[in-house]
Amino acid sequence: MRRADLKRKRSIKKQRDFFNDIMNSICKSERKKSNARLRKGLYKKFFEEFAVLLEYAEMKYSNQDNISFKWVGEDKQNQTINYDGEIYQGSKLIEKVEITCPLISNKDKMIAKQLNKSGYSEVEIFDPVEKLNENKEKLELKINAKNSKNTYDGTVTLVAYSNDSLHYIDGEEFNQKYKKDLLDELKSIDYQFKNVYILENLDEKRLIRIK
C-alpha cells in the first residue's frame, strides 16, 4: 500500500474496491497481517481514518449520485483548519471530515502483539456495565477535546467511530438507557463543528447525527 494510492480521489464504489483489495492482500501475507494488527506505518491511517471515512460516505451518501471522496493524509494537518477527508459531488467539495476513534487504546496494541506471537490473546474479565460507562466517558472526553481545539470550525464535520462490540451487553433495557444517556450528554455540547456524528459499528452499523 502506497501513500499516493491511499490519497487518491475515487467514487465510493471504487474506494470500497480499493479497501477490499488491500484487505485481501493482508490476508495472504503473515507479515502484512502482523503489521496491520499493530497498525504499523500507513495501516494506522488506513484503519483509523480511511476505513471510517469509507463507511461514513457509504452510509450517508449511498442514495446520491456522483459522490467521490479522498483521504487527505497529512496535507491538512498543521494548517489553520485540520481534517482527514474530503467528500465531493462531481467536482464540488461538499464536506470536510475529521475522524476520531476514541475507543482504540494501548490494550488493542497489547492484544495485537499477543495474536502475532501466539495466535490468541488473554481472556479479559470485566464488569460490562462499568466498561460501557468507561467507554461513554472516553467518547465524551475525546469529542470535547476535539471541540475545544482552534484547528476546527463550522466547515468541518466530526465523525466519532464507536465499535466496541466486545464489551456490548446483550440486554435491551440497559443498552437503550446507555445510548440515551450518551446521546443526551453529547447533544448538550455547544459544538463549533458543522455537523457531528457517531458511527456505531456493533451488531449493526448506524450513523447517528448529534448535530
Disulfide bonds with the S-S distance in Angstrom:
none
